[in-house]
């Protein structure tokens, strides 16, 4: 439902949902983080990601935290902090496809 509302640009509905959601339901923190990520509010997105806990979605959480960290860098040439976060995401999985996603992001920030 969230992705549908995001696609339809139903920002008011999404904002209302976030304002009224139950933070005890873990997935709501992910929904809020994705909303703020889509709005380029990376600090807010990262704060919700840090509250989100789900072992099945841990790689996604770590990858998005790394993305937020990179986007929040003042000097994009000094990306050590983001690189460390990407390494944590890389180390969190054995799946080769997921590892290649991290590698591609690292290549992007190194050669940008």
Backbone atoms as SQL, in Angstrom:
CREATE TABLE atoms (id INTEGER PRIMARY KEY, chain TEXT, resi INTEGER, resn TEXT, atom TEXT, x REAL, y REAL, z REAL);
INSERT INTO atoms VALUES
  (1, 'A', 1, 'UNK', 'N', 0.820, -1.178, 0.000),
  (2, 'A', 1, 'UNK', 'CA', 0.000, 0.000, 0.000),
  (3, 'A', 1, 'UNK', 'C', 0.873, 1.254, 0.000),
  (4, 'A', 2, 'UNK', 'N', 1.954, 1.217, 0.803),
  (5, 'A', 2, 'UNK', 'CA', 2.844, 2.369, 0.865),
  (6, 'A', 2, 'UNK', 'C', 3.462, 2.679, -0.489),
  (7, 'A', 3, 'UNK', 'N', 3.961, 1.645, -1.171),
  (8, 'A', 3, 'UNK', 'CA', 4.599, 1.890, -2.468),
  (9, 'A', 3, 'UNK', 'C', 3.588, 2.423, -3.478),
  (10, 'A', 4, 'UNK', 'N', 2.356, 1.982, -3.392),
  (11, 'A', 4, 'UNK', 'CA', 1.305, 2.500, -4.277),
  (12, 'A', 4, 'UNK', 'C', 1.073, 3.982, -4.002),
  (13, 'A', 5, 'UNK', 'N', 0.973, 4.350, -2.722),
  (14, 'A', 5, 'UNK', 'CA', 0.758, 5.757, -2.379),
  (15, 'A', 5, 'UNK', 'C', 1.949, 6.606, -2.801),
  (16, 'A', 6, 'UNK', 'N', 3.151, 6.075, -2.647),
  (17, 'A', 6, 'UNK', 'CA', 4.345, 6.798, -3.049),
  (18, 'A', 6, 'UNK', 'C', 4.360, 6.997, -4.562),
  (19, 'A', 7, 'UNK', 'N', 4.002, 5.956, -5.294),
  (20, 'A', 7, 'UNK', 'CA', 3.959, 6.034, -6.750),
  (21, 'A', 7, 'UNK', 'C', 2.922, 7.052, -7.219),
  (22, 'A', 8, 'UNK', 'N', 1.799, 7.085, -6.548),
  (23, 'A', 8, 'UNK', 'CA', 0.727, 8.010, -6.923),
  (24, 'A', 8, 'UNK', 'C', 0.954, 9.409, -6.342),
  (25, 'A', 9, 'UNK', 'N', 2.087, 9.580, -5.659),
  (26, 'A', 9, 'UNK', 'CA', 2.446, 10.862, -5.068),
  (27, 'A', 9, 'UNK', 'C', 1.383, 11.339, -4.083),
  (28, 'A', 10, 'UNK', 'N', 0.901, 10.440, -3.276),
  (29, 'A', 10, 'UNK', 'CA', -0.108, 10.757, -2.263),
  (30, 'A', 10, 'UNK', 'C', 0.585, 11.163, -0.971),
  (31, 'A', 11, 'UNK', 'N', 1.345, 12.220, -1.056),
  (32, 'A', 11, 'UNK', 'CA', 2.173, 12.656, 0.065),
  (33, 'A', 11, 'UNK', 'C', 1.355, 12.946, 1.322),
  (34, 'A', 12, 'UNK', 'N', 0.210, 13.559, 1.165),
  (35, 'A', 12, 'UNK', 'CA', -0.608, 13.882, 2.338),
  (36, 'A', 12, 'UNK', 'C', -1.037, 12.625, 3.085),
  (37, 'A', 13, 'UNK', 'N', -1.430, 11.592, 2.354),
  (38, 'A', 13, 'UNK', 'CA', -1.837, 10.337, 2.985),
  (39, 'A', 13, 'UNK', 'C', -0.661, 9.666, 3.681),
  (40, 'A', 14, 'UNK', 'N', 0.493, 9.695, 3.029),
  (41, 'A', 14, 'UNK', 'CA', 1.679, 9.076, 3.618),
  (42, 'A', 14, 'UNK', 'C', 2.072, 9.815, 4.896),
  (43, 'A', 15, 'UNK', 'N', 2.098, 11.134, 4.832),
  (44, 'A', 15, 'UNK', 'CA', 2.443, 11.931, 6.010),
  (45, 'A', 15, 'UNK', 'C', 1.461, 11.673, 7.158),
  (46, 'A', 16, 'UNK', 'N', 0.179, 11.595, 6.839),
  (47, 'A', 16, 'UNK', 'CA', -0.834, 11.311, 7.853),
  (48, 'A', 16, 'UNK', 'C', -0.608, 9.927, 8.461),
  (49, 'A', 17, 'UNK', 'N', -0.297, 8.959, 7.614),
  (50, 'A', 17, 'UNK', 'CA', -0.016, 7.604, 8.096),
  (51, 'A', 17, 'UNK', 'C', 1.166, 7.619, 9.066),
  (52, 'A', 18, 'UNK', 'N', 2.234, 8.305, 8.677),
  (53, 'A', 18, 'UNK', 'CA', 3.436, 8.355, 9.510),
  (54, 'A', 18, 'UNK', 'C', 3.152, 9.048, 10.835),
  (55, 'A', 19, 'UNK', 'N', 2.354, 10.086, 10.814),
  (56, 'A', 19, 'UNK', 'CA', 2.037, 10.827, 12.041),
  (57, 'A', 19, 'UNK', 'C', 1.210, 9.972, 13.007),
  (58, 'A', 20, 'UNK', 'N', 0.435, 9.019, 12.476),
  (59, 'A', 20, 'UNK', 'CA', -0.478, 8.251, 13.314),
  (60, 'A', 20, 'UNK', 'C', -0.097, 6.786, 13.492),
  (61, 'A', 21, 'UNK', 'N', 1.028, 6.372, 12.931),
  (62, 'A', 21, 'UNK', 'CA', 1.352, 4.950, 13.006),
  (63, 'A', 21, 'UNK', 'C', 1.809, 4.548, 14.403),
  (64, 'A', 22, 'UNK', 'N', 1.739, 3.271, 14.639),
  (65, 'A', 22, 'UNK', 'CA', 2.156, 2.687, 15.904),
  (66, 'A', 22, 'UNK', 'C', 3.628, 2.300, 15.793),
  (67, 'A', 23, 'UNK', 'N', 4.495, 2.996, 16.522),
  (68, 'A', 23, 'UNK', 'CA', 5.930, 2.736, 16.418),
  (69, 'A', 23, 'UNK', 'C', 6.314, 1.362, 16.957),
  (70, 'A', 24, 'UNK', 'N', 5.418, 0.738, 17.691),
  (71, 'A', 24, 'UNK', 'CA', 5.690, -0.612, 18.189),
  (72, 'A', 24, 'UNK', 'C', 5.674, -1.633, 17.058),
  (73, 'A', 25, 'UNK', 'N', 5.014, -1.305, 15.962),
  (74, 'A', 25, 'UNK', 'CA', 5.009, -2.185, 14.791),
  (75, 'A', 25, 'UNK', 'C', 6.249, -1.825, 13.977),
  (76, 'A', 26, 'UNK', 'N', 7.226, -2.701, 13.996),
  (77, 'A', 26, 'UNK', 'CA', 8.541, -2.413, 13.444),
  (78, 'A', 26, 'UNK', 'C', 8.561, -1.956, 11.999),
  (79, 'A', 27, 'UNK', 'N', 7.731, -2.525, 11.169),
  (80, 'A', 27, 'UNK', 'CA', 7.758, -2.190, 9.734),
  (81, 'A', 27, 'UNK', 'C', 7.413, -0.724, 9.500),
  (82, 'A', 28, 'UNK', 'N', 6.711, -0.111, 10.433),
  (83, 'A', 28, 'UNK', 'CA', 6.349, 1.296, 10.269),
  (84, 'A', 28, 'UNK', 'C', 7.575, 2.207, 10.247),
  (85, 'A', 29, 'UNK', 'N', 8.618, 1.840, 10.988),
  (86, 'A', 29, 'UNK', 'CA', 9.851, 2.623, 10.935),
  (87, 'A', 29, 'UNK', 'C', 10.498, 2.529, 9.553),
  (88, 'A', 30, 'UNK', 'N', 10.402, 1.370, 8.930),
  (89, 'A', 30, 'UNK', 'CA', 10.922, 1.226, 7.566),
  (90, 'A', 30, 'UNK', 'C', 10.105, 2.062, 6.592),
  (91, 'A', 31, 'UNK', 'N', 8.798, 2.033, 6.734),
  (92, 'A', 31, 'UNK', 'CA', 7.931, 2.825, 5.862),
  (93, 'A', 31, 'UNK', 'C', 8.258, 4.304, 5.996),
  (94, 'A', 32, 'UNK', 'N', 8.396, 4.774, 7.220),
  (95, 'A', 32, 'UNK', 'CA', 8.726, 6.181, 7.441),
  (96, 'A', 32, 'UNK', 'C', 10.087, 6.515, 6.830),
  (97, 'A', 33, 'UNK', 'N', 11.052, 5.623, 6.997),
  (98, 'A', 33, 'UNK', 'CA', 12.386, 5.891, 6.452),
  (99, 'A', 33, 'UNK', 'C', 12.358, 5.955, 4.925),
  (100, 'A', 34, 'UNK', 'N', 11.601, 5.075, 4.294),
  (101, 'A', 34, 'UNK', 'CA', 11.502, 5.104, 2.833),
  (102, 'A', 34, 'UNK', 'C', 10.832, 6.385, 2.338),
  (103, 'A', 35, 'UNK', 'N', 9.838, 6.835, 3.074),
  (104, 'A', 35, 'UNK', 'CA', 9.182, 8.089, 2.716),
  (105, 'A', 35, 'UNK', 'C', 10.182, 9.244, 2.771),
  (106, 'A', 36, 'UNK', 'N', 10.909, 9.365, 3.878),
  (107, 'A', 36, 'UNK', 'CA', 11.865, 10.462, 4.009),
  (108, 'A', 36, 'UNK', 'C', 13.022, 10.321, 3.028),
  (109, 'A', 37, 'UNK', 'N', 13.413, 9.094, 2.740),
  (110, 'A', 37, 'UNK', 'CA', 14.453, 8.863, 1.734),
  (111, 'A', 37, 'UNK', 'C', 13.985, 9.371, 0.373),
  (112, 'A', 38, 'UNK', 'N', 12.733, 9.097, 0.040),
  (113, 'A', 38, 'UNK', 'CA', 12.194, 9.545, -1.254),
  (114, 'A', 38, 'UNK', 'C', 12.089, 11.065, -1.325),
  (115, 'A', 39, 'UNK', 'N', 12.038, 11.727, -0.179),
  (116, 'A', 39, 'UNK', 'CA', 11.965, 13.190, -0.106),
  (117, 'A', 39, 'UNK', 'C', 13.356, 13.815, 0.023),
  (118, 'A', 40, 'UNK', 'N', 14.399, 12.998, -0.050),
  (119, 'A', 40, 'UNK', 'CA', 15.788, 13.434, 0.101),
  (120, 'A', 40, 'UNK', 'C', 16.081, 13.994, 1.492),
  (121, 'A', 41, 'UNK', 'N', 15.310, 13.582, 2.468),
  (122, 'A', 41, 'UNK', 'CA', 15.547, 13.956, 3.859),
  (123, 'A', 41, 'UNK', 'C', 16.288, 12.792, 4.512),
  (124, 'A', 42, 'UNK', 'N', 17.580, 12.718, 4.210),
  (125, 'A', 42, 'UNK', 'CA', 18.374, 11.555, 4.583),
  (126, 'A', 42, 'UNK', 'C', 18.625, 11.454, 6.087),
  (127, 'A', 43, 'UNK', 'N', 18.698, 12.568, 6.774),
  (128, 'A', 43, 'UNK', 'CA', 18.898, 12.527, 8.226),
  (129, 'A', 43, 'UNK', 'C', 17.682, 11.897, 8.906),
  (130, 'A', 44, 'UNK', 'N', 16.507, 12.316, 8.493),
  (131, 'A', 44, 'UNK', 'CA', 15.278, 11.763, 9.067),
  (132, 'A', 44, 'UNK', 'C', 15.138, 10.281, 8.689),
  (133, 'A', 45, 'UNK', 'N', 15.449, 9.949, 7.447),
  (134, 'A', 45, 'UNK', 'CA', 15.369, 8.559, 6.994),
  (135, 'A', 45, 'UNK', 'C', 16.296, 7.678, 7.826),
  (136, 'A', 46, 'UNK', 'N', 17.505, 8.156, 8.044),
  (137, 'A', 46, 'UNK', 'CA', 18.472, 7.370, 8.819),
  (138, 'A', 46, 'UNK', 'C', 18.008, 7.188, 10.263),
  (139, 'A', 47, 'UNK', 'N', 17.394, 8.219, 10.832),
  (140, 'A', 47, 'UNK', 'CA', 16.933, 8.081, 12.222),
  (141, 'A', 47, 'UNK', 'C', 15.857, 6.995, 12.343),
  (142, 'A', 48, 'UNK', 'N', 14.977, 6.891, 11.359),
  (143, 'A', 48, 'UNK', 'CA', 13.965, 5.823, 11.391),
  (144, 'A', 48, 'UNK', 'C', 14.598, 4.458, 11.112),
  (145, 'A', 49, 'UNK', 'N', 15.579, 4.416, 10.229),
  (146, 'A', 49, 'UNK', 'CA', 16.252, 3.148, 9.940),
  (147, 'A', 49, 'UNK', 'C', 16.973, 2.611, 11.169),
  (148, 'A', 50, 'UNK', 'N', 17.532, 3.500, 11.966),
  (149, 'A', 50, 'UNK', 'CA', 18.249, 3.072, 13.159),
  (150, 'A', 50, 'UNK', 'C', 17.301, 2.486, 14.202),
  (151, 'A', 51, 'UNK', 'N', 16.024, 2.828, 14.143),
  (152, 'A', 51, 'UNK', 'CA', 15.018, 2.274, 15.061),
  (153, 'A', 51, 'UNK', 'C', 14.438, 0.963, 14.543),
  (154, 'A', 52, 'UNK', 'N', 14.608, 0.709, 13.251),
  (155, 'A', 52, 'UNK', 'CA', 14.009, -0.455, 12.599),
  (156, 'A', 52, 'UNK', 'C', 14.827, -1.708, 12.861),
  (157, 'A', 53, 'UNK', 'N', 14.151, -2.765, 13.290),
  (158, 'A', 53, 'UNK', 'CA', 14.817, -4.045, 13.519),
  (159, 'A', 53, 'UNK', 'C', 13.978, -5.172, 12.930),
  (160, 'A', 54, 'UNK', 'N', 14.565, -5.875, 11.986),
  (161, 'A', 54, 'UNK', 'CA', 13.942, -7.057, 11.402),
  (162, 'A', 54, 'UNK', 'C', 15.063, -7.885, 10.784),
  (163, 'A', 55, 'UNK', 'N', 15.340, -9.044, 11.331),
  (164, 'A', 55, 'UNK', 'CA', 16.447, -9.852, 10.813),
  (165, 'A', 55, 'UNK', 'C', 16.326, -10.164, 9.317),
  (166, 'A', 56, 'UNK', 'N', 15.108, -10.310, 8.830),
  (167, 'A', 56, 'UNK', 'CA', 14.917, -10.630, 7.411),
  (168, 'A', 56, 'UNK', 'C', 15.222, -9.444, 6.503),
  (169, 'A', 57, 'UNK', 'N', 15.163, -8.241, 7.025),
  (170, 'A', 57, 'UNK', 'CA', 15.396, -7.039, 6.226),
  (171, 'A', 57, 'UNK', 'C', 16.639, -6.282, 6.679),
  (172, 'A', 58, 'UNK', 'N', 17.496, -6.944, 7.426),
  (173, 'A', 58, 'UNK', 'CA', 18.671, -6.272, 7.969),
  (174, 'A', 58, 'UNK', 'C', 19.595, -5.753, 6.872),
  (175, 'A', 59, 'UNK', 'N', 19.801, -6.531, 5.815),
  (176, 'A', 59, 'UNK', 'CA', 20.671, -6.064, 4.730),
  (177, 'A', 59, 'UNK', 'C', 20.127, -4.768, 4.132),
  (178, 'A', 60, 'UNK', 'N', 18.836, -4.734, 3.840),
  (179, 'A', 60, 'UNK', 'CA', 18.223, -3.525, 3.289),
  (180, 'A', 60, 'UNK', 'C', 18.425, -2.351, 4.229),
  (181, 'A', 61, 'UNK', 'N', 18.198, -2.566, 5.501),
  (182, 'A', 61, 'UNK', 'CA', 18.374, -1.522, 6.506),
  (183, 'A', 61, 'UNK', 'C', 19.807, -0.986, 6.484),
  (184, 'A', 62, 'UNK', 'N', 20.776, -1.885, 6.504),
  (185, 'A', 62, 'UNK', 'CA', 22.183, -1.474, 6.511),
  (186, 'A', 62, 'UNK', 'C', 22.577, -0.758, 5.224),
  (187, 'A', 63, 'UNK', 'N', 22.068, -1.234, 4.104),
  (188, 'A', 63, 'UNK', 'CA', 22.375, -0.601, 2.824),
  (189, 'A', 63, 'UNK', 'C', 21.793, 0.810, 2.759),
  (190, 'A', 64, 'UNK', 'N', 20.567, 0.972, 3.216),
  (191, 'A', 64, 'UNK', 'CA', 19.948, 2.293, 3.211),
  (192, 'A', 64, 'UNK', 'C', 20.636, 3.237, 4.193),
  (193, 'A', 65, 'UNK', 'N', 21.088, 2.731, 5.315),
  (194, 'A', 65, 'UNK', 'CA', 21.854, 3.570, 6.243),
  (195, 'A', 65, 'UNK', 'C', 23.134, 4.047, 5.571),
  (196, 'A', 66, 'UNK', 'N', 23.797, 3.157, 4.849),
  (197, 'A', 66, 'UNK', 'CA', 25.010, 3.542, 4.120),
  (198, 'A', 66, 'UNK', 'C', 24.688, 4.589, 3.057),
  (199, 'A', 67, 'UNK', 'N', 23.591, 4.402, 2.329),
  (200, 'A', 67, 'UNK', 'CA', 23.190, 5.387, 1.317),
  (201, 'A', 67, 'UNK', 'C', 22.916, 6.748, 1.955),
  (202, 'A', 68, 'UNK', 'N', 22.211, 6.739, 3.068),
  (203, 'A', 68, 'UNK', 'CA', 21.915, 7.998, 3.772),
  (204, 'A', 68, 'UNK', 'C', 23.209, 8.661, 4.238),
  (205, 'A', 69, 'UNK', 'N', 24.116, 7.864, 4.778),
  (206, 'A', 69, 'UNK', 'CA', 25.396, 8.392, 5.254),
  (207, 'A', 69, 'UNK', 'C', 26.139, 9.072, 4.116),
  (208, 'A', 70, 'UNK', 'N', 26.173, 8.427, 2.960),
  (209, 'A', 70, 'UNK', 'CA', 26.847, 9.026, 1.808),
  (210, 'A', 70, 'UNK', 'C', 26.169, 10.335, 1.391),
  (211, 'A', 71, 'UNK', 'N', 24.856, 10.324, 1.300),
  (212, 'A', 71, 'UNK', 'CA', 24.135, 11.516, 0.867),
  (213, 'A', 71, 'UNK', 'C', 24.291, 12.676, 1.846),
  (214, 'A', 72, 'UNK', 'N', 24.531, 12.382, 3.100),
  (215, 'A', 72, 'UNK', 'CA', 24.685, 13.430, 4.110),
  (216, 'A', 72, 'UNK', 'C', 26.109, 13.979, 4.203),
  (217, 'A', 73, 'UNK', 'N', 27.044, 13.376, 3.484),
  (218, 'A', 73, 'UNK', 'CA', 28.421, 13.864, 3.518),
  (219, 'A', 73, 'UNK', 'C', 28.502, 15.278, 2.946),
  (220, 'A', 74, 'UNK', 'N', 29.201, 16.125, 3.636),
  (221, 'A', 74, 'UNK', 'CA', 29.407, 17.480, 3.140),
  (222, 'A', 74, 'UNK', 'C', 30.429, 17.454, 2.004),
  (223, 'A', 75, 'UNK', 'N', 31.490, 16.680, 2.206),
  (224, 'A', 75, 'UNK', 'CA', 32.531, 16.533, 1.194),
  (225, 'A', 75, 'UNK', 'C', 32.436, 15.125, 0.620),
  (226, 'A', 76, 'UNK', 'N', 31.879, 15.004, -0.571),
  (227, 'A', 76, 'UNK', 'CA', 31.682, 13.690, -1.190),
  (228, 'A', 76, 'UNK', 'C', 33.007, 13.014, -1.563),
  (229, 'A', 77, 'UNK', 'N', 34.103, 13.762, -1.573),
  (230, 'A', 77, 'UNK', 'CA', 35.409, 13.169, -1.877),
  (231, 'A', 77, 'UNK', 'C', 35.980, 12.417, -0.674),
  (232, 'A', 78, 'UNK', 'N', 35.520, 12.762, 0.522),
  (233, 'A', 78, 'UNK', 'CA', 35.944, 12.069, 1.737),
  (234, 'A', 78, 'UNK', 'C', 34.800, 11.166, 2.177),
  (235, 'A', 79, 'UNK', 'N', 34.743, 9.990, 1.578),
  (236, 'A', 79, 'UNK', 'CA', 33.608, 9.085, 1.775),
  (237, 'A', 79, 'UNK', 'C', 33.933, 7.894, 2.670),
  (238, 'A', 80, 'UNK', 'N', 34.947, 8.020, 3.510),
  (239, 'A', 80, 'UNK', 'CA', 35.373, 6.912, 4.369),
  (240, 'A', 80, 'UNK', 'C', 34.245, 6.428, 5.279),
  (241, 'A', 81, 'UNK', 'N', 33.512, 7.357, 5.873),
  (242, 'A', 81, 'UNK', 'CA', 32.417, 6.979, 6.772),
  (243, 'A', 81, 'UNK', 'C', 31.364, 6.150, 6.028),
  (244, 'A', 82, 'UNK', 'N', 30.998, 6.598, 4.837),
  (245, 'A', 82, 'UNK', 'CA', 30.017, 5.849, 4.038),
  (246, 'A', 82, 'UNK', 'C', 30.583, 4.504, 3.619),
  (247, 'A', 83, 'UNK', 'N', 31.840, 4.479, 3.235),
  (248, 'A', 83, 'UNK', 'CA', 32.478, 3.230, 2.821),
  (249, 'A', 83, 'UNK', 'C', 32.448, 2.205, 3.958),
  (250, 'A', 84, 'UNK', 'N', 32.668, 2.656, 5.176),
  (251, 'A', 84, 'UNK', 'CA', 32.596, 1.758, 6.336),
  (252, 'A', 84, 'UNK', 'C', 31.187, 1.199, 6.510),
  (253, 'A', 85, 'UNK', 'N', 30.178, 2.022, 6.288),
  (254, 'A', 85, 'UNK', 'CA', 28.779, 1.561, 6.400),
  (255, 'A', 85, 'UNK', 'C', 28.459, 0.552, 5.295),
  (256, 'A', 86, 'UNK', 'N', 28.954, 0.810, 4.083),
  (257, 'A', 86, 'UNK', 'CA', 28.745, -0.155, 2.996),
  (258, 'A', 86, 'UNK', 'C', 29.432, -1.486, 3.314),
  (259, 'A', 87, 'UNK', 'N', 30.583, -1.415, 3.943),
  (260, 'A', 87, 'UNK', 'CA', 31.288, -2.649, 4.314),
  (261, 'A', 87, 'UNK', 'C', 30.475, -3.461, 5.316),
  (262, 'A', 88, 'UNK', 'N', 29.822, -2.785, 6.251),
  (263, 'A', 88, 'UNK', 'CA', 28.967, -3.476, 7.226),
  (264, 'A', 88, 'UNK', 'C', 27.825, -4.183, 6.501),
  (265, 'A', 89, 'UNK', 'N', 27.216, -3.490, 5.527),
  (266, 'A', 89, 'UNK', 'CA', 26.141, -4.110, 4.744),
  (267, 'A', 89, 'UNK', 'C', 26.677, -5.316, 3.963),
  (268, 'A', 90, 'UNK', 'N', 27.832, -5.159, 3.347),
  (269, 'A', 90, 'UNK', 'CA', 28.460, -6.232, 2.573),
  (270, 'A', 90, 'UNK', 'C', 28.697, -7.457, 3.463),
  (271, 'A', 91, 'UNK', 'N', 29.220, -7.214, 4.656),
  (272, 'A', 91, 'UNK', 'CA', 29.545, -8.311, 5.578),
  (273, 'A', 91, 'UNK', 'C', 28.306, -8.971, 6.184),
  (274, 'A', 92, 'UNK', 'N', 27.167, -8.341, 6.057),
  (275, 'A', 92, 'UNK', 'CA', 25.952, -8.859, 6.694),
  (276, 'A', 92, 'UNK', 'C', 25.253, -9.942, 5.878),
  (277, 'A', 93, 'UNK', 'N', 25.747, -10.219, 4.680),
  (278, 'A', 93, 'UNK', 'CA', 25.066, -11.184, 3.816),
  (279, 'A', 93, 'UNK', 'C', 26.063, -12.132, 3.162),
  (280, 'A', 94, 'UNK', 'N', 25.556, -13.284, 2.801),
  (281, 'A', 94, 'UNK', 'CA', 26.325, -14.256, 2.026),
  (282, 'A', 94, 'UNK', 'C', 25.852, -14.287, 0.574),
  (283, 'A', 95, 'UNK', 'N', 24.757, -13.625, 0.290),
  (284, 'A', 95, 'UNK', 'CA', 24.150, -13.621, -1.037),
  (285, 'A', 95, 'UNK', 'C', 25.026, -12.824, -2.018),
  (286, 'A', 96, 'UNK', 'N', 25.473, -13.471, -3.070),
  (287, 'A', 96, 'UNK', 'CA', 26.381, -12.843, -4.028),
  (288, 'A', 96, 'UNK', 'C', 25.725, -11.679, -4.786),
  (289, 'A', 97, 'UNK', 'N', 24.451, -11.785, -5.068),
  (290, 'A', 97, 'UNK', 'CA', 23.748, -10.686, -5.737),
  (291, 'A', 97, 'UNK', 'C', 23.730, -9.441, -4.851),
  (292, 'A', 98, 'UNK', 'N', 23.429, -9.631, -3.578),
  (293, 'A', 98, 'UNK', 'CA', 23.406, -8.500, -2.647),
  (294, 'A', 98, 'UNK', 'C', 24.801, -7.902, -2.479),
  (295, 'A', 99, 'UNK', 'N', 25.808, -8.751, -2.440),
  (296, 'A', 99, 'UNK', 'CA', 27.183, -8.265, -2.352),
  (297, 'A', 99, 'UNK', 'C', 27.552, -7.446, -3.594),
  (298, 'A', 100, 'UNK', 'N', 27.069, -7.870, -4.757),
  (299, 'A', 100, 'UNK', 'CA', 27.377, -7.124, -5.980),
  (300, 'A', 100, 'UNK', 'C', 26.683, -5.759, -5.983),
  (301, 'A', 101, 'UNK', 'N', 25.509, -5.678, -5.366),
  (302, 'A', 101, 'UNK', 'CA', 24.824, -4.385, -5.243),
  (303, 'A', 101, 'UNK', 'C', 25.687, -3.424, -4.429),
  (304, 'A', 102, 'UNK', 'N', 26.216, -3.908, -3.321),
  (305, 'A', 102, 'UNK', 'CA', 27.092, -3.073, -2.495),
  (306, 'A', 102, 'UNK', 'C', 28.335, -2.674, -3.281),
  (307, 'A', 103, 'UNK', 'N', 28.949, -3.642, -3.962),
  (308, 'A', 103, 'UNK', 'CA', 30.148, -3.339, -4.752),
  (309, 'A', 103, 'UNK', 'C', 29.873, -2.268, -5.806),
  (310, 'A', 104, 'UNK', 'N', 28.720, -2.347, -6.450),
  (311, 'A', 104, 'UNK', 'CA', 28.384, -1.338, -7.461),
  (312, 'A', 104, 'UNK', 'C', 28.199, 0.040, -6.836),
  (313, 'A', 105, 'UNK', 'N', 27.624, 0.092, -5.665),
  (314, 'A', 105, 'UNK', 'CA', 27.465, 1.393, -4.985),
  (315, 'A', 105, 'UNK', 'C', 28.824, 1.956, -4.602),
  (316, 'A', 106, 'UNK', 'N', 29.713, 1.088, -4.133),
  (317, 'A', 106, 'UNK', 'CA', 31.059, 1.542, -3.767),
  (318, 'A', 106, 'UNK', 'C', 31.787, 2.064, -5.000),
  (319, 'A', 107, 'UNK', 'N', 31.690, 1.351, -6.108),
  (320, 'A', 107, 'UNK', 'CA', 32.309, 1.824, -7.356),
  (321, 'A', 107, 'UNK', 'C', 31.748, 3.186, -7.753),
  (322, 'A', 108, 'UNK', 'N', 30.455, 3.356, -7.610),
  (323, 'A', 108, 'UNK', 'CA', 29.809, 4.621, -7.965),
  (324, 'A', 108, 'UNK', 'C', 30.391, 5.772, -7.154),
  (325, 'A', 109, 'UNK', 'N', 30.511, 5.603, -5.840),
  (326, 'A', 109, 'UNK', 'CA', 30.993, 6.725, -5.044),
  (327, 'A', 109, 'UNK', 'C', 32.510, 6.945, -5.240),
  (328, 'A', 110, 'UNK', 'N', 33.247, 5.884, -5.522),
  (329, 'A', 110, 'UNK', 'CA', 34.691, 6.049, -5.732),
  (330, 'A', 110, 'UNK', 'C', 34.995, 6.763, -7.045),
  (331, 'A', 111, 'UNK', 'N', 34.227, 6.483, -8.071),
  (332, 'A', 111, 'UNK', 'CA', 34.561, 6.991, -9.401),
  (333, 'A', 111, 'UNK', 'C', 33.645, 8.099, -9.878),
  (334, 'A', 112, 'UNK', 'N', 32.890, 8.640, -8.982),
  (335, 'A', 112, 'UNK', 'CA', 31.974, 9.724, -9.360),
  (336, 'A', 112, 'UNK', 'C', 32.733, 10.998, -9.572);
